[in-house]
Amino acid sequence: MNLEQKFQKNLKDEIKQRFPGCIVTKLDATSIQGIPDLLILYKNKWATLECKKSKDASKQPNQEYYVDQMDAMSFSRFIYPENKNDVLNELTKLFKN
């Protein structure tokens, strides 16, 4: 398991613990190239997260486009170990409103 996969697995577990009853699913980038990695459904809200192994990790074509587009619709972020707590705190604010 590479660093990004391990980070993503641990992140999914942490999100499920933080938001009991949420659904966290992996999106299929082979279906839409550049779509964020994770979709989180919680109560009547949703968010997507694009996981990276570090803040300096390269981005694939279209990833910024989809993160920006989905952020305008609801909430979407690039997430990596260096900003994980900040992003999860933002997500908590969204889901608690």
C-alpha positions as CSV (number, residue, x, y, z in Angstrom):
1,M,0.0,0.0,0.0
2,N,1.5,3.3,-1.0
3,L,1.5,6.5,1.1
4,E,-1.5,8.0,-0.6
5,Q,-3.6,4.8,-0.2
6,K,-2.7,4.5,3.4
7,F,-3.5,8.1,4.1
8,Q,-6.9,7.7,2.3
9,K,-7.8,4.5,4.2
10,N,-7.0,6.2,7.6
11,L,-8.8,9.3,6.5
12,K,-12.0,7.3,5.6
13,D,-11.9,5.7,9.0
14,E,-11.5,9.0,10.8
15,I,-14.3,10.6,8.8
16,K,-16.6,7.7,9.7
17,Q,-15.7,8.1,13.4
18,R,-16.2,11.8,13.3
19,F,-19.5,11.7,11.5
20,P,-21.4,8.7,12.7
21,G,-23.8,7.3,10.1
22,C,-22.1,9.0,7.2
23,I,-21.4,7.3,3.9
24,V,-17.8,7.5,2.6
25,T,-17.3,6.1,-0.9
26,K,-14.5,6.1,-3.4
27,L,-15.3,7.7,-6.7
28,D,-14.1,6.1,-10.0
29,A,-11.5,8.3,-11.7
30,T,-11.7,5.9,-14.7
31,S,-15.2,7.0,-15.3
32,I,-14.5,10.8,-15.0
33,Q,-10.8,11.6,-15.2
34,G,-9.9,14.0,-12.4
35,I,-12.9,13.5,-10.2
36,P,-12.1,13.7,-6.5
37,D,-11.2,10.5,-4.6
38,L,-13.9,10.5,-1.9
39,L,-17.6,11.4,-1.7
40,I,-18.9,11.9,1.8
41,L,-22.7,11.9,2.4
42,Y,-23.9,13.1,5.8
43,K,-27.5,13.8,6.7
44,N,-28.6,16.3,4.0
45,K,-25.1,17.5,3.0
46,W,-22.3,16.2,0.8
47,A,-18.6,16.9,0.2
48,T,-15.7,15.5,-1.9
49,L,-12.1,15.2,-1.0
50,E,-9.1,14.7,-3.3
51,C,-6.4,12.9,-1.3
52,K,-2.7,13.5,-1.8
53,K,0.3,12.0,0.0
54,S,1.7,15.5,0.7
55,K,1.1,19.1,0.0
56,D,3.7,19.0,-2.8
57,A,2.3,15.9,-4.6
58,S,1.5,16.5,-8.2
59,K,-2.1,16.9,-9.4
60,Q,-3.6,15.1,-12.3
61,P,-5.3,16.8,-15.2
62,N,-8.8,18.1,-14.4
63,Q,-8.4,17.6,-10.6
64,E,-8.4,21.3,-9.8
65,Y,-11.3,21.9,-12.2
66,Y,-13.5,19.3,-10.4
67,V,-12.4,20.3,-6.9
68,D,-13.3,24.0,-7.7
69,Q,-16.6,23.0,-9.4
70,M,-17.7,20.8,-6.6
71,D,-16.6,23.3,-4.0
72,A,-18.9,25.9,-5.7
73,M,-21.8,23.3,-5.4
74,S,-21.2,22.2,-1.8
75,F,-17.7,21.5,-0.4
76,S,-14.5,20.1,-2.0
77,R,-10.9,20.2,-1.0
78,F,-7.5,18.8,-1.7
79,I,-6.5,17.0,1.5
80,Y,-3.1,15.8,2.6
81,P,-1.4,15.2,6.0
82,E,-0.3,18.8,6.4
83,N,-3.8,20.3,6.1
84,K,-5.9,17.3,7.2
85,N,-7.0,18.8,10.6
86,D,-7.9,22.2,9.0
87,V,-10.0,20.5,6.2
88,L,-11.8,18.2,8.7
89,N,-12.6,21.2,10.9
90,E,-14.1,23.0,7.9
91,L,-16.0,19.8,7.0
92,T,-17.3,19.7,10.6
93,K,-18.6,23.3,10.3
94,L,-20.4,22.4,7.1
95,F,-22.0,19.2,8.4
96,K,-23.0,20.8,11.8
97,N,-25.0,23.6,10.2
